[in-house]
Amino acid sequence: MEPVVIDGSMGEGGGQVLRTSLAFSAITQRPVEVRNIRANRPKPGLRPQHLTVAKAFQEISGGSLEGAKTGSTRLHFKPGDLTPGAYTFDIGTAGSITLFLQALLPAMAATGGRWSIRVKGGTDTKWSPPWDYFNYIFLEHLSHMGMDILAKLDKRGFYPAGGGEASIVLRSTRLTPLVREERGELDIVAGKGFLSDLPLEVWERMKASILDKLIDFGSVTKEDIIVEHVLGPGDKAIGVTLWSEFQHARLGSSGLGEKGVRAEEVGERAVMPLLDDIRSGATVDIHAADQLLPYMALAPGNSAFYVREVTGHTQTNMDIISKFLDVKWEREEEEGRIGISVEGKK
């Protein structure tokens, strides 16, 4: 069978292109060849975290890989049969645990079997969903689509040391469409954050900047945004995930501290996208949108949601999925938001 050929430089996220391509190759059992991997990056080609994902797909499907080495700009994957079971992976240093799990989950869902995945790496790192966003927003959407997932965080890990540990157990899947066309009344805005090897006053300053922006929402108080203290010596780190809970929808956003960025700015980075999503009338936030597309394409029936804008990551995922499955993405623009819908595979 001729492989599906994917240009790894397409769209905004080279890693995203690779992860989605490998997942749908495994799901459809069609070989894939990804070329020009991260060709426009300062360090082109596969990085260690990408290799871990590729080798994980090789392991869970009994497939074969060509070009699986650091710096390679071409990867050929020929999948075998996906085999549910218990697996353990080590990404190394601070490679993102959440991106790794998001890569494997569509293939896991497609089998309908019971899976257990334990991963070591980074739980809260730049350019990836923080663990709390993954747990409280992304997995909440999947639960509404019929996926019974138990997630457990054993230890947080930050850049550069990593050392985080987490696991998920997919207990059962009966994939159903995602229908998020109405969100109902706003119930509450809440959040959870973490503080590692930093004074508590840094957290308080960040939280104050968040509450200041949320002053118009009477449903949020100081007690609604809680902090977890990461015990023991380690990397200095601070971050927060926020979510707005509606009757029929949940929108999320997050902020992660970095060197030279004041705590107040971290708070603003977390809260402003959430406010933009709330005001737009969106039923799914801009980060969840691209993450949910694989499941919408796999679920039989019509899935639909509203988002305030179609990001490059969202468009890239649509384009890649359509190369493997005969699905047609529909887009309807309204004032302040865009509707995205698809008829899932038969």
N, C-alpha and C positions, 0 to 999 in steps of 0.2 A: 504494500500500500504506500502510495506517495505521501510524504509528510506535508502537513500544513506548514507553510513558510510564513514566519512572522518577522517583521522588521523591529528589532529590539530598540531602535532609536525613536520609534513612534511615540507621540504623546509626551506627557510630562514626566512620567515615572518609569525609568528603565527597569527597576526592580519589580514594579507592578506588572509590566508587560510580561516579564518572565514568570512571575507567580501565577497569573491568570492563564497563560498559555500552557504551563505544566498541568494545572488543575484540569482544564478542559481536554487536554490530551489524554489524561488518565481516565476521565469520565467517559469520553467517547471512544477510547482505545484507538485513537488515530495518532500516529507518530507526529511529532512536531519538530521543526528546526527553527530556532531563534537565531537570527543573524544581527550583526551590528549592535551587540548588547552594550548598552550604556555608552554608545560611540561618542556622544557629545560631552561626556564627563571628563574632569581633569584626570581621573584614573579610570580609563575605559575598561570594559570587560567585567567578568564575574569577580565579585568580592567574596570573602569567606562566608558571609551570611547567605549569599545567593546559592553558593555551592551546597550549603547545608539543606536548603529547601529542595534543590534538585536531587540530592542523594536521598532525601526523605521520600520523595515520590518514587525513586527507584526501589527503595526498600519496601514500601507499602504496596507496590504493584508488581514486584518481581520483574521490573523492566530493565532496560539498558540505556546507558548514557555514553555519548561521545563528546569530547571537548570539555569535560568537567574538570577544569583546573583554573586556579586563580589567574585572572587577566585574560582568559579566553573570551573572544567576542562572538563565538559561535557555539551553540549547544544543540545537540540532537538527542531527543528523548523518544524511545520506543517503549510504550507502556505494556505491562502484562495485566493480569487480573488483580483488581484492588482486593486486598485481604484484610478485613476488619480484625482487630486484635489489640494487644497492649504494646506500645512502643515508647522508647525513651530516646531523646535527641539532645545533643549539646551544641548550641550554636557557637559558643565561644565568646569570650569577653562580653561586650554589651550589645551584641546582635539582638534585634527586636524579637521578643517572644510573641508579641501580639501579631506582628506581620507574618511570622512563621505559622501560627495557628490559623490565621485567616487564609493563608495559602492552601492549607490542607482541608479545611472544613467543607468546602463545596464538594470535594471528592468523597469525603466521609459521608456527607448527606446523601449523595447519589447512590450509595450502596445499601442504605437502610439498615446496616448492621450496627453492632455495639463496638465502639472504639474507646481506647484509653490512651491519651498522649501526655507524656511528661516531658517538659523542656527546661533546659538551663540557658540563661542568657541575660538580656536586659529587659526589665519590665516597663520602664518608663524612660524612653530615650527620644531624642530629637527625630523629627520626620516620621514618626510612627504613632499609632494610637496608644495612649497610656493604658495601663492595666485597668484602671477604674472605668475609662471610657469603654473599653472592650467588654468589661463585665456588666456595667450598669446600662449601657445604651445599645451596643451592637448585639449582645446576646439577648437582650430584651426583645429586639426585633425578631430574632430567629425563633424565640419561643412562641411568638405569634404566628410563625410559619410552620409550626408543628415539630420543632426540634427540641428534644429534651436533653439539655446540656447542663452538667454540673461542673462548675469552674472553681478551682482552688488556688489561691496564692499562698505559697509557702514562705517566700522571701523576696523582697524587692531587690532589684539590681539596677545600677545606674552607670552612665558613662564616666570613666573609661573601664572600670574594673569589671562591671557586669556582676556575675555571681547570683543573679536572681533565679528563682525556681517557681514554676507554676505547672498546673495540670488541668486537663479537661477530660470529662467522660461523656461521650455521646451515647446516651442510654437507649434512645429510640428516635426514629425519624419517620414522620408521615407528612412529607412536604406539601404545604398548601400555599395558595397565592398570598402575597402581601397586599392588603387593601388598606391604604392610609389616605383616604380622600377627604375625611373630615377629622378634625382633632377635638372638637368640643371645647368646654370651658377650661381655663387654666386652673389647676388645683394648687400647685406649689412649685417653687424653684428651690432646688437643693443642691448639695455638692459634697464631695469628699476629696481630701487632699492628703499629702504626706510631707513630712519634714525630716531631713536626715542631716545630722551633724551641723545644725544651724540653730541660732537662738530663737525662742518662741516668738519674740517680737517681730521677726521677719515674717512669720506666718500671719501675725495679727495685722501687719501693714498691708499684706497682700489681700487678706480677707476684707479689710476696711475699704480698699479700692473697689472690690467687687460689690459690696453692699451699697456703696455710694452710687454706683451705676444702676443698681436694682431698686432704688428708693421708690420708684413708681409702682413697684409690685408689692402690694401689702402682704402677699403670701410667702414672703421670705424673711427669716430672722437670723440673728447670729447663730442660733442653735441649729439651723438647717444646713450649715456648712461645717463639717467636722474635720478634724485633722488626726492622722495616724502618725505617731512618732516612730521612726525607724530606729530600733535599738542597736547599740553597739557602734564601734568606730566604722567609718566607711566614707564613701564619696559624699561631699556636700551636695544636697539636692532638695528642691522644693517643687511642688506641682499641685494642680487642682483640676478636678473634673466637675463640671456643672451640668445640671439637666433641668429642663422645664417639663413638668408632668401635667399633661392634659388628660381629658377623659378618654381619648382614643389615640393618643400619640405621645411620644417622648422625644424631645430634641436635646442634643448634647453638644458640649464644647469643652475645650481643655486648654491649660496653659502650663508650660514647663520652664522652670528657672534656668538661666544660663549665665555664665560669667560676664560681669559688666552690665547686667540688666537689673534694674531696681525691682524690688518686690511688688511695688505698686503697678509697674508696667506689666509684670507677669499676670497680675490680676486682671488688668484691662484686656490683655490678649485673650484671656479665657472668657471674659464676660461679653465683650463687644460682638463677636460672631453669633453668640446665643441670642442677644437682643435683636440683631439683624434678622435672624431666622424667625423669631417670634413675630416681629413686626411685618414680615413679608407674607405671613399666612402659610408658611411651609408646614408640611406634616412630617418631613424627614430632614435632618440637618445636612449640610453640604458634605460632611465627612462620611456619614453613613450611606449617602446615596450611592457612591461607587462600590462600597463594600457589599451592598445588598443585591446588586444587579445579578450576580451569578445564581443566587437562589430564586430570584424572580424568573430567570430564564429556564430554570430546571423544574419549577413548580407548575403542574398542569393547571391551566386556567389563566384568567387575566389578573395581573398585578398592576397596581398603580399607586403613585404618591406625588406630592407636590414638593418642590425644592426651590429655593430662592434664586439659584443659578446653577447652570450645568458646568461643572469644573472640567479642566483638562483630564483629570483622572477618571471622571465619570464617562466622558466621551471615549477615552481610550478603552475602558472596560467594555463598553457597548460594541466597539469595533472588533475587539478580539473575540468576544463571545460569539458574535455573528459569523466569524470564520469557522466555528466549530458546529454551531447549532443553527437550524433554519428558523430564526426568530427575527421579528421586525419590531424595532423600537419606535414608539410613537411619542411625539413631543407636541405639547399644546401650551402656547404662551398666554398667560393672563397678566393682569396688572400686578407687578410685584413678585410674581412667582411663575414657575414652569411645571406643567404636569408631565410626568414620564410614565408610560405604560407599556406593557408587553404581554403578548399571549404566549405563555410558557410552552415548552415542548410537549408534544402529544405523547 
